[in-house]
Protein backbone atom coordinates (compact mmCIF):
# COMPACT_ATOMS: atom_id res chain seq x y z
CA UNK A 1 0.00 0.00 0.00
CA UNK A 2 1.39 3.44 -0.87
CA UNK A 3 2.89 5.59 1.87
CA UNK A 4 0.71 8.73 2.17
CA UNK A 5 3.55 10.87 3.50
CA UNK A 6 5.80 10.02 0.55
CA UNK A 7 3.06 10.55 -2.02
CA UNK A 8 1.93 13.79 -0.41
CA UNK A 9 5.42 15.21 -0.76
CA UNK A 10 5.46 14.08 -4.38
CA UNK A 11 2.29 15.96 -5.20
CA UNK A 12 2.77 19.43 -3.66
CA UNK A 13 0.40 21.06 -6.13
CA UNK A 14 -2.59 19.17 -4.75
CA UNK A 15 -4.48 21.58 -2.51
CA UNK A 16 -5.99 20.51 0.76
CA UNK A 17 -9.46 21.51 -0.46
CA UNK A 18 -9.12 19.28 -3.54
CA UNK A 19 -8.13 16.37 -1.31
CA UNK A 20 -11.09 16.90 1.02
CA UNK A 21 -13.41 17.17 -1.99
CA UNK A 22 -11.93 13.91 -3.25
CA UNK A 23 -12.62 11.83 -0.15
CA UNK A 24 -16.08 13.44 0.17
CA UNK A 25 -16.76 12.41 -3.47
CA UNK A 26 -17.65 16.01 -4.33
CA UNK A 27 -19.56 15.36 -7.57
CA UNK A 28 -21.84 12.93 -5.73
CA UNK A 29 -22.92 15.67 -3.33
CA UNK A 30 -25.34 16.73 -6.05
CA UNK A 31 -27.61 13.99 -4.69
CA UNK A 32 -28.50 15.76 -1.41
CA UNK A 33 -29.21 18.90 -3.43
CA UNK A 34 -31.67 16.99 -5.62
CA UNK A 35 -33.28 15.39 -2.56
CA UNK A 36 -33.78 18.74 -0.86
CA UNK A 37 -35.29 20.11 -4.08
CA UNK A 38 -37.72 17.20 -4.00
CA UNK A 39 -38.54 17.72 -0.33
CA UNK A 40 -38.78 21.48 -0.78
CA UNK A 41 -41.23 21.00 -3.63
CA UNK A 42 -43.33 18.69 -1.46
CA UNK A 43 -43.28 21.32 1.30
CA UNK A 44 -44.39 24.00 -1.15
CA UNK A 45 -47.19 21.76 -2.39
CA UNK A 46 -48.31 21.36 1.23
CA UNK A 47 -48.13 25.13 1.75
CA UNK A 48 -45.41 25.01 4.43
CA UNK A 49 -42.25 25.98 2.50
CA UNK A 50 -39.59 28.03 4.32
CA UNK A 51 -36.34 29.15 2.70
CA UNK A 52 -34.29 29.25 5.89
CA UNK A 53 -35.41 25.77 6.99
CA UNK A 54 -34.75 24.35 3.52
CA UNK A 55 -31.26 25.87 3.25
CA UNK A 56 -30.36 24.65 6.75
CA UNK A 57 -31.65 21.18 5.86
CA UNK A 58 -29.45 21.25 2.74
CA UNK A 59 -26.40 22.15 4.83
CA UNK A 60 -27.02 19.28 7.23
CA UNK A 61 -27.71 16.75 4.51
CA UNK A 62 -24.65 17.68 2.44
CA UNK A 63 -22.49 17.40 5.56
CA UNK A 64 -23.89 13.95 6.41
CA UNK A 65 -23.47 12.72 2.85
CA UNK A 66 -19.88 13.99 2.79
CA UNK A 67 -19.31 12.20 6.10
CA UNK A 68 -20.54 8.80 4.92
CA UNK A 69 -18.54 9.11 1.69
CA UNK A 70 -15.40 10.00 3.64
CA UNK A 71 -15.82 7.19 6.18
CA UNK A 72 -16.29 4.79 3.27
CA UNK A 73 -13.11 6.02 1.56
CA UNK A 74 -11.07 5.60 4.76
CA UNK A 75 -12.48 2.11 5.35
CA UNK A 76 -11.78 1.02 1.76
CA UNK A 77 -8.21 2.27 2.06
CA UNK A 78 -7.54 0.54 5.38
CA UNK A 79 -9.13 -2.77 4.38
CA UNK A 80 -7.33 -2.85 1.05
CA UNK A 81 -10.51 -2.65 -1.03
CA UNK A 82 -9.05 0.39 -2.83
CA UNK A 83 -6.19 -1.79 -4.10
CA UNK A 84 -8.59 -4.25 -5.71
CA UNK A 85 -11.24 -2.04 -7.31
CA UNK A 86 -11.48 -1.20 -10.98
CA UNK A 87 -12.11 2.50 -10.64
CA UNK A 88 -14.72 4.18 -12.86
CA UNK A 89 -16.07 7.74 -12.79
CA UNK A 90 -19.04 6.39 -10.79
CA UNK A 91 -17.64 3.57 -8.66
CA UNK A 92 -14.50 2.26 -7.02
CA UNK A 93 -13.75 5.26 -4.82
CA UNK A 94 -11.88 8.45 -5.62
CA UNK A 95 -8.33 7.13 -5.20
CA UNK A 96 -7.46 10.21 -3.14
CA UNK A 97 -5.96 8.27 -0.24
CA UNK A 98 -4.08 5.86 -2.49
CA UNK A 99 -2.52 8.83 -4.26
CA UNK A 100 -1.36 10.18 -0.90
CA UNK A 101 -3.15 13.49 -1.38
CA UNK A 102 -4.34 13.34 2.22
CA UNK A 103 -3.59 11.05 5.16
CA UNK A 104 -6.24 8.59 6.41
CA UNK A 105 -6.18 10.33 9.81
CA UNK A 106 -6.92 13.72 8.28
CA UNK A 107 -9.66 12.21 6.15
CA UNK A 108 -11.21 10.53 9.17
CA UNK A 109 -11.13 13.81 11.09
CA UNK A 110 -12.79 15.53 8.13
CA UNK A 111 -15.53 12.90 8.13
CA UNK A 112 -16.09 13.35 11.86
CA UNK A 113 -16.36 17.12 11.43
CA UNK A 114 -18.96 16.68 8.69
CA UNK A 115 -20.91 14.16 10.75
CA UNK A 116 -20.83 16.59 13.68
CA UNK A 117 -22.16 19.41 11.50
CA UNK A 118 -24.97 17.20 10.27
CA UNK A 119 -25.87 16.07 13.77
CA UNK A 120 -25.73 19.68 15.04
CA UNK A 121 -28.21 20.70 12.37
CA UNK A 122 -30.43 17.80 13.43
CA UNK A 123 -30.29 18.90 17.08
CA UNK A 124 -31.10 22.48 16.09
CA UNK A 125 -34.15 21.30 14.20
CA UNK A 126 -35.17 19.16 17.17
CA UNK A 127 -35.19 22.30 19.29
CA UNK A 128 -37.16 24.23 16.65
CA UNK A 129 -39.64 21.60 15.50
CA UNK A 130 -39.89 19.24 18.46
CA UNK A 131 -39.47 15.55 19.19
CA UNK A 132 -41.56 14.55 16.18
CA UNK A 133 -38.30 14.85 14.24
CA UNK A 134 -36.36 12.51 16.54
CA UNK A 135 -37.06 9.22 14.69
CA UNK A 136 -35.76 10.71 11.43
CA UNK A 137 -32.66 12.20 13.08
CA UNK A 138 -31.80 8.99 14.94
CA UNK A 139 -32.46 6.68 11.99
CA UNK A 140 -30.59 8.94 9.57
CA UNK A 141 -27.60 9.24 11.91
CA UNK A 142 -27.51 5.47 12.38
CA UNK A 143 -27.59 4.86 8.61
CA UNK A 144 -24.68 7.28 8.14
CA UNK A 145 -22.48 6.29 11.07
CA UNK A 146 -23.09 2.53 10.90
CA UNK A 147 -23.08 2.10 7.12
CA UNK A 148 -19.40 1.40 6.51
CA UNK A 149 -18.50 -0.78 9.49
CA UNK A 150 -21.81 -2.59 10.03
CA UNK A 151 -24.67 -2.23 7.57
CA UNK A 152 -22.57 -2.75 4.42
CA UNK A 153 -21.18 -5.93 5.97
CA UNK A 154 -24.47 -7.61 6.90
CA UNK A 155 -26.43 -7.18 3.67
CA UNK A 156 -28.29 -3.99 4.67
CA UNK A 157 -26.17 -1.41 2.88
CA UNK A 158 -28.57 -0.81 0.00
CA UNK A 159 -31.59 -0.43 2.29
CA UNK A 160 -29.63 1.91 4.57
CA UNK A 161 -28.68 4.04 1.57
CA UNK A 162 -32.27 4.11 0.31
CA UNK A 163 -33.50 5.27 3.71
CA UNK A 164 -30.67 7.50 4.92
CA UNK A 165 -29.87 9.11 1.57
CA UNK A 166 -33.27 8.85 -0.07
CA UNK A 167 -36.53 8.60 1.86
CA UNK A 168 -35.54 10.31 5.11
CA UNK A 169 -33.96 13.43 3.53
CA UNK A 170 -37.15 14.10 1.55
CA UNK A 171 -39.39 13.53 4.58
CA UNK A 172 -37.02 15.46 6.83
CA UNK A 173 -36.91 18.47 4.52
CA UNK A 174 -40.69 18.70 4.73
CA UNK A 175 -40.90 17.96 8.45
CA UNK A 176 -38.47 20.69 9.49
CA UNK A 177 -40.69 23.34 7.90
CA UNK A 178 -43.61 23.16 10.33
CA UNK A 179 -43.37 19.78 12.01
CA UNK A 180 -45.85 17.94 9.79
CA UNK A 181 -45.63 15.45 6.92
CA UNK A 182 -48.46 15.22 4.40
CA UNK A 183 -49.30 12.42 1.98
CA UNK A 184 -47.57 14.18 -0.92
CA UNK A 185 -44.30 14.19 1.01
CA UNK A 186 -44.60 10.47 1.71
CA UNK A 187 -45.36 9.80 -1.95
CA UNK A 188 -42.36 11.88 -3.06
CA UNK A 189 -40.08 9.97 -0.70
CA UNK A 190 -40.90 6.57 -2.18
CA UNK A 191 -39.12 7.00 -5.55
CA UNK A 192 -36.21 8.60 -3.66
CA UNK A 193 -35.77 5.33 -1.76
CA UNK A 194 -35.74 3.16 -4.88
CA UNK A 195 -33.35 5.46 -6.73
CA UNK A 196 -30.73 5.76 -3.98
CA UNK A 197 -31.02 2.01 -3.36
CA UNK A 198 -30.27 1.48 -7.04
CA UNK A 199 -27.56 4.14 -7.13
CA UNK A 200 -25.56 2.04 -4.69
CA UNK A 201 -26.58 -1.35 -6.06
CA UNK A 202 -25.47 -0.77 -9.65
CA UNK A 203 -22.16 0.70 -8.48
CA UNK A 204 -21.49 -2.49 -6.52
CA UNK A 205 -21.22 -4.63 -9.65
CA UNK A 206 -17.83 -3.25 -10.79
CA UNK A 207 -16.56 -3.58 -7.19
CA UNK A 208 -17.79 -7.16 -6.66
CA UNK A 209 -14.39 -8.81 -6.32
CA UNK A 210 -12.92 -6.06 -4.13
CA UNK A 211 -15.98 -5.93 -1.87
CA UNK A 212 -15.89 -9.70 -1.31
CA UNK A 213 -12.21 -9.58 -0.45
CA UNK A 214 -12.76 -6.62 1.88
CA UNK A 215 -15.52 -8.32 3.85
CA UNK A 216 -18.52 -6.49 2.45
CA UNK A 217 -21.78 -8.40 2.07
CA UNK A 218 -24.01 -6.58 -0.37
CA UNK A 219 -26.76 -7.86 -2.64
CA UNK A 220 -24.33 -8.67 -5.44
CA UNK A 221 -22.25 -10.93 -3.20
CA UNK A 222 -25.26 -12.42 -1.39
CA UNK A 223 -27.57 -13.07 -4.35
CA UNK A 224 -25.15 -13.32 -7.25
CA UNK A 225 -24.95 -11.02 -10.26
CA UNK A 226 -28.09 -12.07 -12.19
CA UNK A 227 -30.54 -12.06 -9.22
CA UNK A 228 -29.04 -8.77 -8.00
CA UNK A 229 -29.47 -7.32 -11.49
CA UNK A 230 -33.14 -8.36 -11.44
CA UNK A 231 -33.55 -6.61 -8.07
CA UNK A 232 -32.01 -3.51 -9.67
CA UNK A 233 -34.45 -3.71 -12.59
CA UNK A 234 -37.46 -4.13 -10.28
CA UNK A 235 -36.46 -1.11 -8.17
CA UNK A 236 -35.87 0.90 -11.35
CA UNK A 237 -39.35 0.10 -12.70
CA UNK A 238 -40.95 0.73 -9.30
CA UNK A 239 -39.74 4.33 -9.39
CA UNK A 240 -41.94 5.62 -12.24
CA UNK A 241 -44.66 3.17 -11.17
CA UNK A 242 -44.81 4.74 -7.71
CA UNK A 243 -45.15 8.22 -9.18
CA UNK A 244 -47.93 7.13 -11.55
CA UNK A 245 -49.74 5.29 -8.75
CA UNK A 246 -49.57 8.36 -6.50
CA UNK A 247 -51.06 10.52 -9.25
CA UNK A 248 -53.81 7.99 -9.95
CA UNK A 249 -54.92 7.88 -6.31
CA UNK A 250 -54.79 11.67 -6.08
CA UNK A 251 -51.88 12.05 -3.67
CA UNK A 252 -49.67 13.80 -6.23
CA UNK A 253 -50.83 16.30 -8.87
CA UNK A 254 -51.01 15.30 -12.52
CA UNK A 255 -48.04 17.55 -13.25
CA UNK A 256 -45.90 15.13 -11.23
CA UNK A 257 -46.09 12.70 -14.15
CA UNK A 258 -43.29 14.62 -15.85
CA UNK A 259 -41.00 13.05 -13.23
CA UNK A 260 -41.48 9.77 -15.10
CA UNK A 261 -39.65 11.12 -18.15
CA UNK A 262 -36.08 10.80 -16.75
CA UNK A 263 -36.65 7.04 -16.39
CA UNK A 264 -36.22 6.83 -20.17
CA UNK A 265 -32.45 7.08 -19.64
CA UNK A 266 -32.58 3.67 -17.96
CA UNK A 267 -32.85 1.83 -21.26
CA UNK A 268 -29.11 1.14 -21.18
CA UNK A 269 -28.89 -0.11 -17.58
CA UNK A 270 -32.03 -2.22 -17.99
CA UNK A 271 -30.78 -3.72 -21.23
CA UNK A 272 -27.64 -4.81 -19.38
CA UNK A 273 -29.62 -6.07 -16.33
CA UNK A 274 -32.01 -8.20 -18.41
CA UNK A 275 -29.32 -9.21 -20.89
CA UNK A 276 -25.99 -10.39 -19.56
CA UNK A 277 -25.25 -9.00 -16.06
CA UNK A 278 -22.28 -11.32 -15.90
CA UNK A 279 -20.43 -8.80 -18.06
CA UNK A 280 -19.08 -5.48 -16.84
CA UNK A 281 -21.62 -2.70 -16.41
CA UNK A 282 -21.11 -0.26 -19.32
CA UNK A 283 -19.81 3.11 -18.17
CA UNK A 284 -22.68 4.92 -19.96
CA UNK A 285 -25.13 2.77 -17.97
CA UNK A 286 -23.48 3.82 -14.70
CA UNK A 287 -23.72 7.44 -15.81
CA UNK A 288 -27.36 7.07 -16.82
CA UNK A 289 -28.11 5.66 -13.37
CA UNK A 290 -26.77 8.84 -11.75
CA UNK A 291 -28.54 11.18 -14.19
CA UNK A 292 -31.84 9.34 -13.65
CA UNK A 293 -31.54 9.72 -9.90
CA UNK A 294 -30.72 13.42 -9.88
CA UNK A 295 -33.15 14.38 -12.64
CA UNK A 296 -36.14 12.48 -11.24
CA UNK A 297 -35.79 14.00 -7.77
CA UNK A 298 -35.28 17.51 -9.12
CA UNK A 299 -38.08 17.31 -11.69
CA UNK A 300 -40.52 15.89 -9.15
CA UNK A 301 -39.69 18.67 -6.69
CA UNK A 302 -40.06 21.33 -9.38
CA UNK A 303 -43.38 19.84 -10.52
CA UNK A 304 -44.76 19.93 -6.98
CA UNK A 305 -43.60 23.51 -6.46
CA UNK A 306 -45.21 24.61 -9.73
CA UNK A 307 -48.44 22.75 -8.92
CA UNK A 308 -48.54 24.61 -5.60
CA UNK A 309 -49.14 27.78 -7.59
Secondary structure, 3 states (H helix, E strand, C coil): CCCHHHHHHHCCCCCHHHHHHHHCCHHHHHHHHHHHHHHHHHHHHCCCCCHHHHHHHHHHHHHHHHHHHHHHHHHHHHHCHHHHCCCCCCCCCCCCCCCCCCCHHHHHHHHHHHHHHHHHHHHHHHHHHCHHHHHHHHHHHHHHHHCCCCHHHCCCHHHHHHHHHHHHHHHHHHHHHHCCCCHHHHHHHHHHHHHHHHHHHHHHHHCHHHHHHCCCCCHHHHHCHHHHHHHHHHHHHHHHHHHHHHHHCCCCCHHHHHHHHHHHHHHHHHHHHHCCCCCCCCHHHHHHHHHHHHHHHHHHHHHHHHHCC
